[in-house]
């Protein structure tokens, strides 16, 4: 909560207070997560991005894979 967004939408400059959601999952489950957020989100065009994981703390990445069953 408390994120301020300034963006163009349908030809007008908009400003809104929004919340940020970070979902931690695997590449295999990413599209499922995207579909669920789109289904639940009130915006016509929610800001959803999927970022590749190219490295990180190996024990955390192993935990994430185990917890998402992928």
Secondary structure as UniProt FT lines:
FT   STRAND          3..9
FT   TURN            10..11
FT   STRAND          12..18
FT   HELIX           27..40
FT   HELIX           58..67
FT   TURN            68..69
//
